[in-house]
Amino acid sequence: MEKKVQGKKRQKTKKELEEEQRALALNQAYIHNVLSEELELADPTPDIQLLFDLFNKEFFYGSLKFISVKWSKRMTLCAGICRMKGMAISIGLSQPLLSLRKRSDTINTLLHEMIHAYLFVTRNYFDRDDHGDEFKKHMRRINQSANAHITIYHTFHDEVDSCRKYWWRCDGPCRDKPPYFGYVKRAMNRPPQAADWWFAEHQRTCGGHYHLVKSPNLPNKAKSKDKSSDKSSDTSSDKPTTSNNKKKDKDTK
């Protein structure tokens, strides 16, 4: 006759209990004070999937469970974006930009994009302004509830510019005109070309040619050749792409 051996439930160690208590405390802090200075030290690089799941449950009534969230290494012009393609909704966060910022900027950007996702899910995205009354209503609600600082736009100009390692400058009349002074700055080595939506207008109104004046691989002599860069090197000057954005892509500037 076989003896039945009842397995005893293993008791958790003191360290495991402490970790659970710490996790619970962090969760409570996430919910009630998502921008806590203590969390900047205790959790400086948060897991965005865990944050997403927690925020979905607390602030969006669990309605975003089928939405994906991930880091993007290629996003260099905006901190976050929410896309809807067919019935699929996804959130992307810029790793190059947000890795240079405080943890609180990741939190606020994620919540910003989750509001866009919630408006997609509830089919309440018909404001003429992407950040209209419905967006602002949820922004105020979550800011008050979680002590967050969600805003309409996030302007990370320095971080955006640091990602733009390739600079071209036009030799035509537009080099003397604000706001770009002939510069085009990009994160990838892709020269201004006919495929750019603004290029035909540039050729019609200016007619100049673009020359590479700054890149990681450009010799120092070539980099210093363009002495007039002091006038506009701080100007953010990849040509604006808002006219080419799809209506259902909500991005955090």
C-alpha positions in Angstrom: 0.0 0.0 0.0 1.5 3.3 -1.1 2.0 5.9 1.5 0.6 9.3 0.7 3.1 12.0 1.4 1.6 15.3 2.0 3.9 18.0 0.7 4.3 20.8 3.2 4.0 24.3 1.9 7.4 25.9 1.9 7.6 28.9 4.2 8.9 32.1 2.7 12.2 33.3 3.8 12.6 36.6 5.6 14.3 38.0 2.5 11.4 37.0 0.3 8.9 38.5 2.7 10.8 41.7 2.7 10.9 41.8 -1.1 7.1 41.3 -1.2 6.6 44.1 1.3 8.9 46.3 -0.7 7.0 45.5 -4.0 3.7 46.2 -2.3 5.0 49.5 -1.0 6.3 50.4 -4.4 2.9 49.6 -5.9 1.1 51.8 -3.5 3.6 54.5 -4.2 3.0 54.1 -7.9 -0.7 54.4 -7.4 -0.8 57.4 -5.1 2.4 59.2 -5.9 3.9 58.0 -9.2 6.5 60.8 -9.3 7.9 60.2 -5.8 11.5 61.2 -5.3 12.0 58.0 -3.3 11.0 56.0 -6.4 13.6 57.9 -8.5 16.2 56.1 -6.3 14.4 52.8 -5.6 13.2 52.2 -9.1 15.1 54.5 -11.5 14.6 52.3 -14.6 11.1 50.9 -14.2 9.7 47.9 -16.1 7.2 49.6 -18.5 5.1 46.5 -18.9 4.6 46.2 -15.1 3.8 49.9 -15.0 1.4 49.6 -17.9 -0.4 46.7 -16.2 -0.7 48.6 -12.9 -1.8 51.8 -14.5 -4.3 50.0 -16.7 -6.0 48.5 -13.7 -6.0 51.6 -11.5 -6.7 54.4 -14.0 -8.2 52.8 -17.2 -10.6 50.2 -15.7 -8.6 47.3 -17.2 -9.7 48.2 -20.7 -6.2 48.3 -22.2 -5.2 44.6 -21.6 -4.9 43.8 -25.3 -2.6 46.8 -26.1 1.1 46.3 -26.5 3.7 48.6 -25.0 7.4 48.5 -25.9 10.6 50.5 -26.1 11.7 51.7 -29.5 15.4 52.3 -30.3 14.5 54.1 -33.6 12.2 56.8 -32.2 14.3 60.0 -31.9 11.8 62.8 -32.7 9.2 62.2 -30.0 9.1 60.6 -26.6 6.1 58.4 -27.1 3.5 57.4 -29.7 0.2 55.6 -29.7 -0.7 53.9 -33.0 -4.0 52.3 -34.1 -3.7 50.1 -37.2 -7.0 48.4 -37.9 -8.1 47.0 -34.6 -4.6 46.7 -33.2 -3.4 49.5 -30.8 0.2 49.8 -29.7 2.3 52.2 -27.6 5.9 52.9 -28.3 8.3 54.8 -26.0 11.6 56.3 -27.2 14.5 54.6 -25.6 17.1 57.1 -26.9 15.2 60.1 -25.5 13.8 58.8 -22.3 17.0 57.0 -21.2 18.5 60.5 -20.9 15.7 61.7 -18.7 14.5 61.2 -15.2 12.2 58.3 -14.4 9.3 60.7 -13.9 9.4 61.6 -17.6 9.0 57.9 -18.5 6.0 57.7 -16.2 4.3 60.9 -17.6 5.0 59.9 -21.2 3.5 56.4 -20.6 0.4 57.7 -19.0 0.0 60.3 -21.8 0.1 57.6 -24.4 -2.2 55.4 -22.4 -4.8 58.2 -22.4 -4.6 58.2 -26.3 -5.0 54.4 -26.2 -8.0 54.6 -23.9 -9.7 57.1 -26.3 -9.1 54.7 -29.1 -10.6 51.8 -27.2 -13.6 53.8 -26.2 -13.9 55.3 -29.7 -13.8 58.7 -28.2 -11.0 60.2 -30.4 -13.1 62.4 -32.6 -11.8 65.7 -31.2 -10.4 68.0 -34.0 -7.5 68.5 -31.6 -5.6 65.4 -30.6 -5.5 66.7 -27.1 -9.0 68.0 -26.9 -11.5 68.1 -24.0 -11.7 64.3 -23.6 -7.9 64.0 -23.4 -7.7 66.8 -20.9 -10.5 65.4 -18.8 -8.5 62.1 -18.2 -5.3 64.0 -17.9 -6.6 66.1 -15.0 -8.3 63.0 -13.4 -5.0 61.0 -13.4 -2.8 63.9 -12.4 -5.0 64.5 -9.4 -5.4 60.8 -8.4 -1.8 59.8 -8.9 0.1 63.0 -8.3 1.3 62.8 -11.8 2.4 65.6 -14.2 0.9 64.6 -17.5 1.0 67.4 -20.0 -0.2 68.0 -23.6 3.4 68.1 -25.0 6.8 66.9 -23.8 9.6 69.1 -25.3 12.9 67.2 -24.9 14.8 69.5 -27.3 18.3 68.8 -26.0 17.7 65.0 -26.1 16.2 65.1 -29.6 19.1 67.2 -30.9 21.7 64.8 -29.3 20.2 62.0 -31.4 20.6 64.0 -34.6 24.2 63.2 -35.4 23.9 63.9 -39.2 23.6 67.5 -40.3 23.2 68.8 -43.9 23.2 72.5 -44.9 21.9 74.0 -48.1 24.1 76.2 -50.2 21.2 78.2 -51.5 19.3 81.3 -50.2 17.5 79.4 -47.5 20.7 79.2 -45.5 20.2 82.8 -44.4 16.5 82.4 -43.4 15.1 81.4 -40.0 14.1 79.2 -38.4 16.3 76.5 -40.0 19.0 78.5 -41.7 19.4 75.8 -44.3 20.0 73.0 -41.9 18.5 69.5 -41.9 19.5 67.3 -38.9 18.7 63.6 -38.7 19.3 60.6 -36.5 20.2 58.5 -39.5 22.5 59.1 -42.5 19.7 59.8 -45.0 20.3 62.9 -47.1 17.5 65.3 -48.0 15.9 63.9 -51.1 12.9 63.9 -53.4 11.1 61.3 -51.1 10.8 64.0 -48.4 7.4 65.7 -48.6 8.9 69.2 -48.3 11.7 68.7 -50.8 9.8 69.8 -54.0 8.8 73.0 -52.3 12.4 73.6 -51.2 13.6 73.1 -54.8 11.0 75.5 -56.1 11.6 78.3 -53.6 15.3 77.9 -53.0 16.9 75.6 -55.5 20.0 75.0 -53.4 21.9 71.7 -52.8 22.4 70.1 -49.4 25.9 69.2 -48.2 26.8 67.0 -45.3 28.5 69.3 -42.7 28.5 67.1 -39.6 28.5 63.4 -38.9 30.2 60.9 -36.6 32.5 59.8 -39.5 33.2 63.2 -41.0 36.9 64.3 -40.8 37.4 67.2 -38.4 38.5 69.5 -41.2 35.2 68.9 -43.0 33.3 69.5 -39.8 34.9 72.9 -39.2 34.6 74.0 -42.8 31.1 75.4 -42.2 32.0 78.3 -39.8 28.5 79.8 -39.8 27.0 77.0 -37.7 27.2 79.2 -34.5 24.2 81.1 -35.7 21.9 78.2 -35.8 23.4 75.1 -34.2 20.9 75.2 -31.4 18.0 75.3 -33.8 16.0 72.0 -34.0 15.9 71.6 -37.8 14.8 68.3 -39.2 12.1 69.5 -41.5 8.7 69.2 -39.7 6.8 66.1 -40.5 3.4 66.8 -39.1 1.8 67.1 -42.5 2.9 63.5 -43.2 1.6 62.0 -40.0 -1.5 59.8 -40.0 -4.4 61.1 -38.1 -4.5 58.1 -35.8 -0.9 58.3 -34.6 -0.9 60.2 -31.4 2.6 61.2 -30.5 4.2 63.0 -27.5 6.3 65.8 -28.8 
